[in-house]
Amino acid sequence: MTRVYIKDQGPGLTPVEQQSVWERFYRVKGIQVQYGTGEGLGLGLYLCRIIIQWHGGQVGVESKKGEGSTFWFTLPMATEDC
């Protein structure tokens, strides 16, 4: 397996939010818009989770409110059979 980490400097997530961010249409409340309209659909992390799971991987997040978040995913290494 290979693990990739993506770290941000955002507002961080509560434990409840960490569980919910992977759900379809979930949007964390009270997030300040950094760019664009801020009109997300709550599908980005959900779609990432589904695609990664289809490929045999896992997703996760480590975060503390006020300290940013580190999102990660794993994927199996390719074999010579691929």
N, C-alpha and C positions, 0 to 999 in steps of 0.2 A: 504494500500500500504506500501511496505517496500522500503526504498531508501538506496543504497549502493554507497559509494564514493571511488574513487581510485585516489590518488594524486601522481604526479611525480615531479621531479626537472629538467625537460627538458627545452628546449629553449622557451617554451610557443608558443602560436598561435595567429595570428592576427584574427580579427573578420571574415574576409573572409575565412581564413583557418578553423576556428571553424565551419562554416557552411558546408564546403566542406569535412571535414574528414570522414563524414558518407556516402559519395558517393562511389559507387563501382569503384575500381581501382585508387582512388585518393591517391596520395603520396605527403606529404609536401616536398617542395624543400629545399635543403640546410641543411638537418638534418645530423649531424655528427653520423657516425656509432659507437655504443657503444659496440657491440659484433656481432659475426657472419659475414656474408657477406654483410648485409645491403640491400639485394636484395628482399625486400618485394614485394608483389603483389598488395598491396592496398586493400585487402579484409577483413582484421581482424575486423576493426570497423564496416564495412558494414555488415558483417555476424552477429556480436553482435547485431547491431540495428535490423536486420530482425528477429532474434530469440527472442529477448526481446519483440518486437512488436507483434509477433505471440502469445506470452503469456500474452498480455494485458498490457505491460509495456511501458515505455518511456526511452529515453537516452538523455544525454546532456553533455556539457563541459563548464567549466568556466576557462578562461585563459587570461593572459596578456603576451605579448611578453617579453621575458627575465625573467619571473617569474614562469615558470612551468605551469602545467595544472591540473585541477581536473575534471576527468570524473565521471559521475554518471549514475545510472540506477534505475528505479523503477519496481517493480513487485507486482501484487496483492497478498495479503496474502491467504494462502490455507484455504479452508473451510472444515467443517467436511464431506461434500458431496464428497470430492475428494478421 
